[in-house]
Amino acid sequence: MSAIVGIYPIPKRSNVALSTFFALFFSLLFGSFRCCSLLGQDEGWVEQPEILKRIEKSFVDPPDCKKMVEDGRIWIHRDEQAVIVDGYICQRSAPLEMFACPIGTKEHESIVAVFAKSRFVHASLLAVGGAPGKPVAFEPKFTPASGTTVRVYALWHDEKGVTQAILAQNWIRQTGTKKPMLWDWVFAGSKIYKDPDTGNESYLGDGGELVSVANFMTSTLDVAVKSDAANSGLVFEAYTDKIPKRFTPIRLVMVLSDQAPYSNDTAQRNDKAEQSDKSQLGDKDETELPKHLSAPVPKRLLEFLPPKKS
């Protein structure tokens, strides 16, 4: 008490004011603790070790796959040119800069956090035949990220233990709309930083930029369009209604594609072709989506997550 009084000197004749001050102070203090406690209960907070236990309990290793690192949940399937990595739903309602990040990095602005570093995802994509291009460049002019097109699928178990799957873009929407993100991801490859003093090298994507929806020069996977806060038409958020509950274990399957990434140029060409077939020009029907968004998830990918163990 004396320390607080020493910081905030109060005249001797202000005993009533002093009592009021401390009553208000402790009321606010304990009230804030109570609010935090209730908020934690509402969110049903789950620690990462417990999430990992849930994944290990309900997810068997993907069949016919090679595990890449002992301390991470990441595998490859060379024939399918697929990288498989386990994680969980970390956000369902938030503005997004990432779709997926490594655990302990940028969960506050990602939908999925995975139990593998970005460097291991990079190495795994190389192992199945992926070719990294270049990360986004902003100077002297904007140049979108390039590299092999990568389709990202999310697999999980529903309440009955049945495997469900979706293309990741369908969990993302353009802010303020019900339109899913159209654009493909490419294997940009991030960058390696070498400390000039120690000579130690670090893979910059490990900081969080694993699968980005906002452009970063450090992204392992990035969208092949300009997507940043200055481009209000391409700012994204979680499509809450379509995402399983928070902390649901998720298995991501990243599959190489030989198709060019769906980008602004592709969309413009499609718009022109569509308009030329119409007698009257008008706004494009937002229910019409690129083929990769409306196509069903390939059945062979469901085999990477067998039904839940009893």
C-alpha positions as CSV (number, residue, x, y, z in Angstrom):
1,M,0.0,0.0,0.0
2,S,2.7,2.5,1.0
3,A,4.4,2.1,-2.3
4,I,1.3,3.0,-4.2
5,V,0.6,5.9,-1.9
6,G,4.2,7.0,-2.3
7,I,3.7,7.1,-6.1
8,Y,0.3,8.9,-5.9
9,P,0.6,11.3,-2.9
10,I,-2.8,12.1,-1.3
11,P,-3.4,14.8,1.3
12,K,-3.9,13.6,4.9
13,R,-7.4,15.1,5.0
14,S,-8.5,13.0,2.0
15,N,-9.1,9.8,3.9
16,V,-12.5,9.3,2.2
17,A,-10.9,9.9,-1.2
18,L,-8.2,7.5,-0.4
19,S,-10.6,4.8,0.6
20,T,-12.7,5.4,-2.6
21,F,-9.5,5.3,-4.7
22,F,-8.5,1.9,-3.4
23,A,-12.0,0.5,-3.5
24,L,-12.3,1.5,-7.2
25,F,-8.8,0.2,-8.0
26,F,-9.3,-3.3,-6.6
27,S,-12.8,-3.4,-8.0
28,L,-11.4,-2.8,-11.5
29,L,-8.5,-5.1,-10.9
30,F,-10.5,-8.1,-9.8
31,G,-13.3,-7.3,-12.3
32,S,-10.7,-7.5,-15.1
33,F,-9.5,-10.9,-13.7
34,R,-13.0,-12.2,-13.7
35,C,-13.7,-11.0,-17.3
36,C,-10.5,-12.7,-18.5
37,S,-11.5,-15.9,-16.7
38,L,-14.9,-15.9,-18.2
39,L,-13.5,-15.2,-21.7
40,G,-11.1,-18.1,-21.3
41,Q,-14.0,-20.4,-20.4
42,D,-16.0,-19.2,-23.3
43,E,-13.1,-20.0,-25.7
44,G,-12.4,-23.3,-24.1
45,W,-8.7,-22.8,-24.4
46,V,-6.6,-25.8,-25.2
47,E,-2.8,-25.9,-24.9
48,Q,-0.6,-27.1,-27.8
49,P,0.6,-30.3,-26.0
50,E,-3.0,-31.4,-25.5
51,I,-3.9,-30.6,-29.2
52,L,-0.9,-32.7,-30.2
53,K,-2.1,-35.6,-28.0
54,R,-5.5,-35.4,-29.7
55,I,-4.0,-35.5,-33.2
56,E,-1.8,-38.5,-32.2
57,K,-4.8,-40.3,-30.7
58,S,-7.2,-39.8,-33.7
59,F,-4.9,-39.5,-36.7
60,V,-2.9,-42.5,-37.9
61,D,0.1,-41.9,-40.0
62,P,-0.9,-41.4,-43.7
63,P,-0.5,-44.8,-45.4
64,D,2.4,-45.4,-47.9
65,C,4.0,-42.1,-46.9
66,K,7.5,-41.3,-45.8
67,K,7.9,-39.2,-42.6
68,M,10.3,-36.3,-43.2
69,V,11.4,-35.3,-39.7
70,E,11.2,-37.1,-36.3
71,D,10.1,-34.0,-34.4
72,G,7.4,-32.9,-36.8
73,R,4.2,-34.3,-38.2
74,I,5.0,-34.1,-41.9
75,W,5.2,-36.8,-44.6
76,I,5.5,-37.0,-48.4
77,H,3.9,-39.3,-51.0
78,R,6.1,-39.1,-54.1
79,D,3.7,-40.8,-56.5
80,E,0.9,-38.3,-55.7
81,Q,3.4,-35.5,-55.5
82,A,1.8,-34.7,-52.1
83,V,3.1,-33.2,-48.8
84,I,1.0,-34.1,-45.8
85,V,1.3,-32.1,-42.5
86,D,-0.8,-32.1,-39.4
87,G,-2.2,-29.2,-37.4
88,Y,-5.3,-27.7,-35.9
89,I,-7.9,-24.9,-36.4
90,C,-6.4,-21.9,-34.6
91,Q,-8.8,-19.2,-35.8
92,R,-12.4,-19.2,-37.2
93,S,-13.2,-15.5,-37.2
94,A,-10.3,-13.1,-38.0
95,P,-8.8,-11.0,-40.8
96,L,-6.1,-13.2,-42.4
97,E,-2.5,-12.7,-43.5
98,M,-1.9,-16.5,-43.6
99,F,-4.0,-19.6,-44.2
100,A,-1.5,-21.8,-42.4
101,C,1.5,-21.1,-40.2
102,P,3.9,-23.1,-38.0
103,I,2.8,-23.5,-34.4
104,G,3.9,-20.7,-32.1
105,T,4.1,-18.0,-34.8
106,K,1.1,-16.3,-36.4
107,E,-1.9,-18.1,-35.1
108,H,-3.8,-14.9,-34.5
109,E,-4.0,-14.3,-38.3
110,S,-4.1,-17.8,-39.6
111,I,-6.8,-20.5,-39.8
112,V,-4.5,-23.5,-39.4
113,A,-1.4,-23.9,-37.3
114,V,0.8,-26.9,-38.2
115,F,3.3,-29.1,-36.3
116,A,6.1,-28.5,-38.8
117,K,8.5,-25.7,-39.6
118,S,8.1,-23.9,-43.0
119,R,11.7,-25.1,-43.9
120,F,10.5,-28.7,-43.7
121,V,7.5,-28.0,-45.9
122,H,9.9,-26.4,-48.4
123,A,12.2,-29.4,-48.4
124,S,9.2,-31.8,-48.7
125,L,7.9,-29.9,-51.7
126,L,11.3,-30.2,-53.3
127,A,11.3,-33.9,-52.6
128,V,8.1,-34.5,-54.5
129,G,9.1,-32.5,-57.5
130,G,8.2,-28.9,-56.7
131,A,10.2,-26.1,-58.2
132,P,10.4,-22.9,-56.1
133,G,10.1,-19.7,-58.1
134,K,10.6,-16.3,-56.5
135,P,8.8,-14.5,-53.7
136,V,6.8,-11.4,-54.4
137,A,8.7,-8.2,-55.3
138,F,7.4,-4.7,-54.6
139,E,10.2,-2.7,-56.2
140,P,10.9,-1.3,-58.8
141,K,7.4,-2.6,-59.6
142,F,5.0,-5.2,-58.2
143,T,5.9,-8.7,-59.4
144,P,3.7,-11.5,-58.0
145,A,5.2,-14.6,-56.5
146,S,6.0,-17.5,-58.9
147,G,6.7,-21.2,-58.7
148,T,4.9,-24.5,-59.0
149,T,1.2,-24.3,-58.4
150,V,0.2,-26.0,-55.2
151,R,-3.3,-27.1,-54.3
152,V,-4.0,-27.2,-50.6
153,Y,-6.7,-29.4,-49.1
154,A,-7.8,-29.7,-45.5
155,L,-8.9,-33.1,-44.1
156,W,-10.5,-33.7,-40.8
157,H,-12.9,-36.1,-38.9
158,D,-16.5,-35.0,-38.3
159,E,-18.4,-35.9,-35.1
160,K,-19.0,-39.4,-36.4
161,G,-15.3,-40.0,-37.2
162,V,-15.9,-39.8,-40.9
163,T,-13.2,-38.1,-43.0
164,Q,-14.2,-34.8,-44.5
165,A,-12.2,-32.7,-47.0
166,I,-12.3,-29.3,-48.6
167,L,-10.1,-27.2,-50.9
168,A,-8.5,-24.6,-48.6
169,Q,-9.7,-21.6,-50.6
170,N,-13.3,-22.4,-49.5
171,W,-12.4,-21.5,-45.9
172,I,-11.3,-18.0,-47.0
173,R,-13.4,-15.2,-48.3
174,Q,-12.9,-11.7,-49.6
175,T,-13.7,-9.4,-46.7
176,G,-17.3,-8.3,-46.6
177,T,-18.5,-10.8,-49.1
178,K,-19.6,-14.4,-49.3
179,K,-17.1,-15.0,-52.2
180,P,-14.4,-17.6,-51.5
181,M,-10.8,-16.7,-52.4
182,L,-10.3,-17.6,-56.1
183,W,-6.5,-17.5,-56.3
184,D,-4.0,-20.3,-56.4
185,W,-0.9,-20.7,-54.3
186,V,2.5,-21.0,-55.8
187,F,5.7,-22.4,-54.3
188,A,7.5,-19.1,-53.8
189,G,10.2,-20.6,-51.6
190,S,10.8,-17.8,-49.1
191,K,14.4,-16.7,-48.4
192,I,17.4,-17.6,-46.4
193,Y,19.0,-15.0,-44.3
194,K,22.7,-15.2,-43.4
195,D,23.9,-13.4,-40.3
196,P,26.9,-11.4,-41.4
197,D,28.5,-11.6,-37.9
198,T,28.0,-15.3,-37.1
199,G,27.5,-16.8,-40.5
200,N,24.4,-18.6,-39.2
201,E,21.6,-19.1,-41.8
202,S,17.9,-19.0,-41.0
203,Y,14.9,-19.8,-43.2
204,L,12.7,-16.7,-43.0
205,G,9.4,-18.5,-43.6
206,D,9.8,-20.2,-40.2
207,G,8.6,-16.9,-38.8
208,G,5.1,-17.7,-39.8
209,E,4.7,-17.2,-43.5
210,L,4.0,-20.8,-44.5
211,V,0.8,-20.4,-46.7
212,S,0.1,-16.7,-47.1
213,V,-3.0,-14.9,-48.4
214,A,-1.3,-11.5,-48.0
215,N,1.9,-11.0,-50.0
216,F,5.2,-11.4,-48.1
217,M,8.7,-11.7,-49.4
218,T,9.3,-14.4,-46.9
219,S,6.3,-16.7,-47.8
220,T,6.9,-20.4,-48.6
221,L,3.6,-20.5,-50.5
222,D,2.0,-17.2,-51.7
223,V,-1.0,-16.2,-53.9
224,A,0.0,-15.2,-57.4
225,V,-1.8,-11.8,-57.2
226,K,-1.4,-8.5,-55.4
227,S,-3.0,-9.0,-52.0
228,D,-2.4,-6.4,-49.3
229,A,-4.1,-3.8,-47.2
230,A,-3.8,-1.2,-49.9
231,N,-5.8,-3.5,-52.3
232,S,-9.2,-3.4,-50.6
233,G,-10.7,-5.8,-53.2
234,L,-8.2,-8.6,-52.2
235,V,-8.2,-8.5,-48.4
236,F,-9.3,-11.8,-46.9
237,E,-10.9,-13.1,-43.7
238,A,-11.9,-16.5,-42.3
239,Y,-15.1,-17.9,-43.8
240,T,-16.4,-18.8,-40.3
241,D,-19.5,-20.7,-41.3
242,K,-17.6,-23.3,-43.2
243,I,-14.7,-23.9,-40.8
244,P,-14.9,-26.7,-38.1
245,K,-14.8,-25.6,-34.5
246,R,-11.6,-24.2,-33.0
247,F,-8.9,-26.7,-32.0
248,T,-10.2,-29.4,-34.4
249,P,-7.2,-31.5,-35.6
250,I,-6.6,-30.9,-39.3
251,R,-4.5,-32.7,-41.8
252,L,-3.3,-30.5,-44.7
253,V,-2.5,-32.1,-48.0
254,M,-0.4,-30.0,-50.4
255,V,-0.5,-31.4,-54.0
256,L,1.6,-30.1,-56.9
257,S,-0.3,-29.1,-60.0
258,D,1.0,-28.7,-63.6
259,Q,-1.7,-26.0,-64.2
260,A,-0.8,-22.4,-64.3
261,P,-2.0,-20.6,-61.1
262,Y,-5.4,-19.0,-61.3
263,S,-4.5,-15.3,-61.0
264,N,-5.8,-11.8,-62.1
265,D,-4.7,-12.4,-65.7
266,T,-6.6,-15.7,-65.8
267,A,-9.7,-14.1,-64.3
268,Q,-9.6,-11.3,-66.8
269,R,-9.3,-13.7,-69.8
270,N,-12.2,-15.7,-68.5
271,D,-14.3,-12.6,-68.0
272,K,-13.7,-11.5,-71.6
273,A,-14.5,-14.9,-73.0
274,E,-17.7,-15.0,-71.0
275,Q,-18.8,-11.5,-72.0
276,S,-18.2,-12.3,-75.7
277,D,-20.8,-15.1,-75.4
278,K,-23.4,-12.9,-73.9
279,S,-25.8,-10.6,-75.9
280,Q,-25.8,-8.1,-73.0
281,L,-22.9,-7.2,-70.8
282,G,-23.4,-7.3,-67.1
283,D,-21.7,-8.1,-63.8
284,K,-20.3,-11.6,-63.5
285,D,-22.4,-14.0,-61.5
286,E,-20.6,-14.4,-58.2
287,T,-21.9,-18.0,-57.9
288,E,-19.7,-19.0,-60.9
289,L,-16.3,-20.2,-59.7
290,P,-13.1,-21.4,-61.3
291,K,-13.1,-25.1,-62.0
292,H,-10.6,-25.9,-59.2
293,L,-12.9,-24.4,-56.6
294,S,-16.0,-26.2,-57.6
295,A,-14.4,-29.6,-58.4
296,P,-14.8,-32.3,-55.8
297,V,-11.8,-33.2,-53.7
298,P,-10.0,-36.2,-55.4
299,K,-11.0,-39.4,-53.6
300,R,-7.5,-40.7,-53.5
301,L,-6.6,-37.8,-51.2
302,L,-9.1,-39.0,-48.6
303,E,-7.0,-42.1,-48.2
304,F,-4.4,-39.9,-46.5
305,L,-6.7,-39.6,-43.5
306,P,-8.4,-43.0,-42.7
307,P,-11.6,-42.9,-40.5
308,K,-11.0,-42.0,-36.9
309,K,-9.6,-44.7,-34.7
310,S,-12.0,-46.1,-32.1
